[in-house]
Amino acid sequence: MSEYNHMGVPVVKSVLFEVKGMNTPEDRINVMNAIHKYSGVLFIDVNMHEEKVKVDYDPNNITIGDMCRYIESENYIVDVLSDS
């Protein structure tokens, strides 16, 4: 189901992931590279020290499940902490 506001503009949502296993700057880059290339990912903020990743995305083009799978494919453990 497509999500648009009353003016027909796609809705932007945010999700906060806990990504276990990020210990080095290379891990930060790996996580970002795992999802930034996909349509619908608009912004990524990786906090390596807290093992948190915030993503702003267009739910018409990518799902939370997709992003989890892409990050997990890089051998990290992912949990969704919140989404809005």
N, C-alpha and C positions, 0 to 999 in steps of 0.2 A: 504494500500500500504506500503510495507516494505521500510525502508530508510537505505541505506548503502553508504559508501564512495566508491571511485574508487578502493579501495583494498578489498572490500567486508566486511569491518568492520562496524558494526552498528553505526549509527550516534547518538551522544549524544546531546540532546537538553536541554535547561534551560527554566524555567518559574518562574515568580515572581508573587506571590499572595499577595493580601491584605486580611488578615484574621481578621475580626472584632470580638471582644469579648475575645481576649487573654489578661487576666489581671494578672494571677498568674503563678508561675512556673508549676503548675499542668496543666494549659491550654497549655503551651508549650509542655509538655510531651504528652498530649492528641492529639494535632495536629500532632506531629511526629509519634505517634503510629497509627494514622488514615491512614497513607500512607506508612510508612517504610516497612511494611510486604509484600507489593505487588511487584511482579516481574517487573522489569523495573525501579524502583526507586533506583537511584544510590547514591544520596547525598541530604541531607536536611539541610538547615540553617534557623533556626527560630529566628527572632528578635522580641521578645515579645513587647518591648517598642514602636517600630514603627509599630507593627502589620503586619509585612511582613514575608513571607516564600518563600525562593528560593529553587527550586528543580531541580536537574539535573536528567534526565531520558532518557530511551531508548524508543522512540516513537513506536518501533515495539512491545512493551509489555504492554504499558499503555498510556492512553491519558490524556490530560489536563482535559477533562470532567470527566473522572473517578476520578482523584485526587480531583476535586472540590466536587463531590458527596461524596467521602469518608470523606473529612473534614467537609462538611455540615452535614453529618450524626452524627457528634459529637456536633451539635447545634452551629456552627459558621457560620458567613456570609462571603462568599468568592467572591472576584473579581479578575480577571486576569489583572495584570498591564502591563506585557510584556511577550513575549515569543520569543525565538530564537533557 
